[in-house]
Amino acid sequence: MPTVRRRFLDLDYGQIHYRTARGGRPAGEGGPAPVILLHSAAQSSAMLSDLVAALGETRQVIAPDLPGCGDTAALPDKPTVSVEDLADWLAGTLGRLGIEQADVHGLHLGARIGVDLSLRYPGLVRRLIVDGNGFYSGELGAAMLANVAPELKPDLDGLYLMRAWHYIRDYYQFFPWFQRGAENVRGGGLPAPEVIHEKLMEVLRNGQTYFRPYHAAFGYPMEERLPKVTVPTLITAARDDNVFEHLDRSHALLPGAEKAATAGILSAKAARETAALFAGFLDR
């Protein structure tokens, strides 16, 4: 597989960090369109590295860290951000990279950004993959907004480190993580400690900014916007995703879209299988 490289792009307010791989012929020479991969909340493009590598065998792939996540600077003067803000940011980033049209894959929060980008920037999105879309309305939505992504402020006793560890560990045991009843138990057990550690480090690195894009997801009216999408779309979810049960509901909002369950991206093998499915859709 091609090497996944890390790059920075300078903007007026700060730097954007992204992972990229390129294989096959460039789009300008008859190759496939570049594909943009958008990570989920409380993460960075690191979670997509195996998918970047697998898709990068045949095309250009760019996976940016969203603002305030990973190594990308948070949007300035934005104590709160919206999905629309993030879509505007992405459109500007693609412009600076010289990309006039791309395929877009979005996971969870990224799916909302991809939908908004396709609606408000006609012609920029060629094909769209909505991956792992969940629905959070009513009491659940309010509870998620209030609790799901706590701000982590350092304290002299280091107690925030223990709070963060338990938050991330419980993320893998319960859905939502802050409701720990028997009815909230997720199947499958805990992953390896190294997996929990990696996600913990992502959250700690941006403990006072990562929650802004996370919160943006809960204010976006996906049930209203998804049915308006006109570009060719694949509605998908990983079988081990905590919102896999929402796959059919998402597809019902855009019945003309394709639908598929995937192996996910939690291992290199799974990511290659998922990449093959995505490439089949993008190349049709």
C-alpha positions as CSV (number, residue, x, y, z in Angstrom):
1,M,0.0,0.0,0.0
2,P,1.2,3.6,-0.6
3,T,2.8,5.5,2.2
4,V,0.4,7.7,4.2
5,R,2.0,11.1,4.4
6,R,1.3,14.0,6.8
7,R,1.1,17.5,5.5
8,F,0.3,21.0,6.8
9,L,-1.5,23.8,5.0
10,D,-1.2,27.4,6.1
11,L,-4.3,29.5,6.4
12,D,-4.6,33.1,7.6
13,Y,-5.7,32.0,11.1
14,G,-3.4,28.9,11.6
15,Q,-2.5,25.6,10.1
16,I,-4.5,22.7,8.8
17,H,-3.1,19.2,9.2
18,Y,-4.0,16.3,6.9
19,R,-3.0,12.8,5.9
20,T,-2.7,11.9,2.3
21,A,-1.9,9.1,-0.1
22,R,-1.8,9.0,-3.9
23,G,-1.8,6.1,-6.3
24,G,-2.9,5.5,-9.9
25,R,-3.3,8.2,-12.5
26,P,-4.2,11.8,-11.4
27,A,-7.8,13.0,-12.0
28,G,-6.6,15.4,-14.7
29,E,-5.1,12.4,-16.6
30,G,-8.2,10.3,-16.6
31,G,-7.8,8.9,-13.1
32,P,-10.5,8.9,-10.5
33,A,-11.5,12.0,-8.6
34,P,-9.7,12.7,-5.4
35,V,-11.6,11.5,-2.3
36,I,-11.9,13.5,1.0
37,L,-12.3,11.5,4.2
38,L,-13.8,13.3,7.2
39,H,-13.3,11.7,10.6
40,S,-15.8,11.4,13.4
41,A,-16.0,13.7,16.5
42,A,-13.5,13.4,19.4
43,Q,-11.0,11.9,16.9
44,S,-8.6,13.0,14.1
45,S,-7.6,11.8,10.7
46,A,-5.4,9.2,12.5
47,M,-8.4,7.0,12.9
48,L,-8.7,6.9,9.1
49,S,-5.1,6.0,8.4
50,D,-5.8,2.5,7.2
51,L,-8.6,3.7,5.0
52,V,-6.4,6.4,3.5
53,A,-3.8,3.8,2.7
54,A,-6.2,1.3,1.1
55,L,-8.1,3.9,-1.0
56,G,-4.8,5.6,-1.8
57,E,-3.7,2.6,-3.9
58,T,-5.8,3.9,-6.8
59,R,-6.5,7.6,-6.2
60,Q,-5.6,10.7,-4.4
61,V,-6.9,10.7,-0.8
62,I,-6.9,13.6,1.6
63,A,-8.1,13.2,5.3
64,P,-7.9,16.5,7.2
65,D,-8.1,17.0,10.9
66,L,-11.2,19.0,11.6
67,P,-10.7,22.4,13.3
68,G,-9.8,22.0,17.0
69,C,-9.0,18.3,16.5
70,G,-5.7,16.6,15.9
71,D,-3.1,19.1,14.8
72,T,-5.5,21.5,13.1
73,A,-6.0,24.9,14.7
74,A,-9.5,25.6,16.1
75,L,-11.5,28.2,14.2
76,P,-10.7,31.6,15.7
77,D,-13.3,33.6,17.7
78,K,-15.7,30.5,17.6
79,P,-16.7,29.5,21.2
80,T,-19.3,27.3,19.3
81,V,-19.2,26.0,15.8
82,S,-21.9,24.6,13.4
83,V,-21.8,22.0,10.7
84,E,-22.2,24.9,8.3
85,D,-19.1,26.5,9.7
86,L,-17.2,23.3,9.2
87,A,-18.5,22.8,5.6
88,D,-17.4,26.4,4.8
89,W,-14.0,25.6,6.3
90,L,-13.7,22.5,4.2
91,A,-14.7,24.2,1.0
92,G,-12.0,26.9,1.6
93,T,-9.5,24.2,2.4
94,L,-10.2,22.3,-0.8
95,G,-9.9,25.6,-2.7
96,R,-6.5,26.2,-1.2
97,L,-5.5,22.7,-2.3
98,G,-6.6,23.4,-5.8
99,I,-9.4,20.8,-5.7
100,E,-12.4,21.8,-7.8
101,Q,-14.4,18.6,-7.4
102,A,-14.0,15.6,-5.2
103,D,-15.7,12.5,-3.8
104,V,-16.5,12.9,-0.1
105,H,-16.8,10.3,2.7
106,G,-17.9,11.4,6.1
107,L,-18.1,9.3,9.3
108,H,-20.6,10.4,12.0
109,L,-20.0,14.1,12.3
110,G,-18.1,14.0,9.0
111,A,-21.3,12.6,7.3
112,R,-23.2,15.8,8.3
113,I,-20.4,18.0,7.0
114,G,-20.4,16.0,3.7
115,V,-24.2,16.4,3.3
116,D,-24.0,20.2,4.0
117,L,-21.1,20.6,1.6
118,S,-23.0,18.9,-1.2
119,L,-26.1,21.1,-0.6
120,R,-24.4,24.5,-0.3
121,Y,-21.5,24.1,-2.7
122,P,-23.1,22.6,-5.9
123,G,-20.5,20.9,-8.2
124,L,-17.9,20.5,-5.5
125,V,-19.0,17.1,-4.4
126,R,-19.2,14.5,-7.1
127,R,-20.2,11.4,-5.0
128,L,-21.0,11.2,-1.3
129,I,-20.7,8.4,1.3
130,V,-22.7,9.0,4.4
131,D,-21.2,6.6,6.9
132,G,-22.6,5.9,10.4
133,N,-25.3,8.5,10.6
134,G,-27.1,8.5,13.9
135,F,-30.2,10.2,15.1
136,Y,-30.3,12.1,18.4
137,S,-33.5,13.9,19.1
138,G,-35.7,14.8,22.1
139,E,-34.4,13.9,25.5
140,L,-31.5,11.8,24.2
141,G,-30.3,14.7,22.0
142,A,-30.4,17.1,24.9
143,A,-28.6,14.6,27.1
144,M,-25.9,14.0,24.5
145,L,-25.3,17.7,23.9
146,A,-24.9,18.2,27.7
147,N,-22.7,15.2,28.5
148,V,-21.2,13.3,25.6
149,A,-18.1,15.4,25.0
150,P,-17.0,17.1,28.3
151,E,-14.4,19.8,28.2
152,L,-11.3,18.6,29.9
153,K,-9.6,21.4,31.9
154,P,-6.2,20.6,33.5
155,D,-6.1,20.8,37.3
156,L,-3.1,20.7,39.7
157,D,-4.1,17.3,41.1
158,G,-4.4,15.7,37.7
159,L,-7.9,14.5,38.4
160,Y,-8.9,15.5,34.8
161,L,-6.7,12.7,33.6
162,M,-8.6,10.0,35.5
163,R,-12.0,11.6,34.5
164,A,-10.8,11.4,30.8
165,W,-9.7,7.8,31.1
166,H,-13.0,6.6,32.6
167,Y,-14.9,8.7,30.0
168,I,-13.1,7.0,27.1
169,R,-13.2,3.5,28.7
170,D,-17.0,3.8,29.2
171,Y,-17.4,5.0,25.6
172,Y,-16.6,1.4,24.6
173,Q,-18.9,-0.2,27.2
174,F,-22.0,1.9,27.1
175,F,-24.1,4.0,24.7
176,P,-24.3,6.7,25.5
177,W,-21.2,6.4,27.7
178,F,-22.6,8.5,30.5
179,Q,-25.7,6.3,30.9
180,R,-24.4,3.1,32.5
181,G,-27.5,1.0,33.0
182,A,-27.9,-2.5,31.8
183,E,-30.0,-1.3,28.8
184,N,-27.0,0.8,27.7
185,V,-24.4,-1.9,27.6
186,R,-22.7,-2.3,24.2
187,G,-21.8,-5.8,23.0
188,G,-18.3,-6.9,22.3
189,G,-16.5,-6.0,25.5
190,L,-13.5,-3.6,25.8
191,P,-10.9,-3.3,23.1
192,A,-7.2,-3.6,23.9
193,P,-5.8,-1.0,26.4
194,E,-3.8,0.5,23.5
195,V,-7.0,1.3,21.6
196,I,-8.4,3.1,24.6
197,H,-5.1,4.9,25.1
198,E,-5.0,6.2,21.5
199,K,-8.5,7.7,21.7
200,L,-7.7,9.1,25.1
201,M,-4.6,10.9,23.7
202,E,-6.7,12.4,20.9
203,V,-9.1,13.8,23.4
204,L,-6.5,15.0,25.9
205,R,-4.6,16.8,23.1
206,N,-7.6,19.0,22.3
207,G,-9.5,18.8,25.6
208,Q,-10.6,22.4,25.4
209,T,-11.6,22.5,21.7
210,Y,-12.5,19.0,20.5
211,F,-16.0,19.3,21.9
212,R,-17.0,22.2,19.6
213,P,-17.3,20.2,16.4
214,Y,-18.7,17.4,18.4
215,H,-21.6,19.6,19.6
216,A,-22.1,20.9,16.1
217,A,-23.4,17.4,15.1
218,F,-26.4,17.6,17.5
219,G,-27.6,20.9,16.1
220,Y,-27.7,19.8,12.4
221,P,-31.1,18.8,11.1
222,M,-30.0,15.7,9.2
223,E,-33.6,14.4,8.8
224,E,-34.4,17.6,6.9
225,R,-31.2,18.0,4.9
226,L,-30.3,14.4,3.9
227,P,-33.5,14.0,1.7
228,K,-32.3,17.1,-0.3
229,V,-29.1,15.5,-1.5
230,T,-29.0,15.1,-5.3
231,V,-25.5,13.7,-5.9
232,P,-25.0,9.9,-6.1
233,T,-24.9,8.8,-2.5
234,L,-24.0,5.6,-0.6
235,I,-25.6,5.3,2.9
236,T,-23.5,2.9,5.0
237,A,-22.5,1.9,8.5
238,A,-20.0,-0.5,10.0
239,R,-21.5,-3.6,11.6
240,D,-19.7,-2.8,14.8
241,D,-20.8,0.9,14.8
242,N,-23.0,1.9,17.8
243,V,-25.4,3.5,15.3
244,F,-25.5,0.6,12.9
245,E,-29.2,0.1,13.9
246,H,-29.9,3.5,12.3
247,L,-28.7,2.4,8.8
248,D,-32.2,1.6,7.5
249,R,-33.7,4.8,8.9
250,S,-31.0,6.8,7.2
251,H,-31.5,5.1,3.9
252,A,-35.3,5.7,4.2
253,L,-34.6,9.5,4.1
254,L,-32.9,9.1,0.7
255,P,-34.3,5.9,-0.9
256,G,-32.6,6.6,-4.2
257,A,-29.2,6.1,-2.6
258,E,-27.3,2.9,-2.4
259,K,-27.0,1.1,1.0
260,A,-24.4,-1.2,2.4
261,A,-23.1,-2.6,5.7
262,T,-19.3,-2.6,6.0
263,A,-16.6,-4.3,8.0
264,G,-15.6,-0.9,9.4
265,I,-12.1,0.5,9.9
266,L,-10.9,-0.9,13.3
267,S,-8.2,-3.1,11.7
268,A,-6.2,-2.8,8.5
269,K,-8.0,-5.9,7.1
270,A,-11.4,-4.4,7.8
271,A,-10.3,-1.1,6.3
272,R,-9.2,-2.8,3.1
273,E,-12.5,-4.6,2.8
274,T,-14.4,-1.4,3.4
275,A,-12.2,0.5,1.0
276,A,-13.0,-2.0,-1.8
277,L,-16.7,-1.5,-1.2
278,F,-16.3,2.3,-1.3
279,A,-14.1,2.2,-4.4
280,G,-16.7,0.1,-6.2
281,F,-19.3,2.8,-5.5
282,L,-17.1,5.7,-6.4
283,D,-15.9,4.1,-9.7
284,R,-19.4,3.2,-11.0
